[in-house]
Amino acid sequence: MTVELWLFAVALLLARIRATRNIITSELDKYMEQATFGAGCFWCVEAVFQNLNGVEKVVSGYTGGKIANPTYKEVCSGLTGHAEVIQITYDPAKITFEELLEIFWKTHDPTTLNRQGADTGTQYRSAIFYHNEEQRQLAEAYKQKLNEAHAFPNPIVTEIVPLPTFYAAENYHQDYYNQNGQQPYCQFVVKPKVDKVRQVFGHKLKSAAGV
C-alpha cells in the first residue's frame, strides 16, 4: 500500500468514527432534558449543580431581559432585565426535575427579593424559567408546599416564568469555581454552597455513583 492510499484509509476510518460518535451523541440527546434556574451569582449556582450525578452539562448565562446577546457588564448594570442563570442539561433517568428543584430551594435564599447575600440587583433574583408545562406545575406545587409548611422564615419570592431566549455567558464565566477556586469570592461565597451540597446531597453526587 502506498503512503497516499494508507493516509486515505486512515482519513476514511476517522470520518466513520466521527460519524458514529455523532449518531450516538444525537441519540443520547433525545433522552436529555433541560432546566434553567436563577439563584444569585451564576458562579455559585453552576458549582452547586455541576457535580450531581445525571447532570451532563451546566452553562452559565443570561435570560429574562429585554436586549439580545447581553454582555456581563450590561447585565451587571441592572438595566437589561436579564438574570444571571444556569442552564442544566440532565438525564431524567438519573436525576429528576423534582430533585433539581429540591437542591435549588435548599442552596439559596428564595425569600430575598433581587438579592443573594451581598449581591444585590434584579440580575440576582431567584427564578425558575420553566421549559414546559410540566416543569411549571411541579415548580408551582413545590413552592406552594414550602410556603404552606413555613419552610422559610419569610414567604418565597421566587418567580416562576416561561423561559425566553437563553444567552450563554462569556467563556471566562464557565466552570468558574473549578478554574478560580482560590479567589476570595469563591472561597467565602461559593465554597460554602459546594460544601453544603456535599454534606446534604452527597449521595446524589457523581463521585457517590462512581462516575
Secondary structure, 3 states (H helix, E strand, C coil): CCHHHHHHHHHHHHHHHHHHHHHHHHHHHCCCEEEEEEECCHHHHHHHHCCECCEEEEEEEEECCCCCCCCHHHHHCCCCCCEEEEEEEECCCCCCHHHHHHHHHHCCCCCCCCEECCEECHHHCEEEEECCHHHHHHHHHHHHHHHHCCCCCCCCCCEEEECCCCEECCHHHCCHHHHHCCCHHHHHHHHHHHHHHHHHCHHHECCCCCC
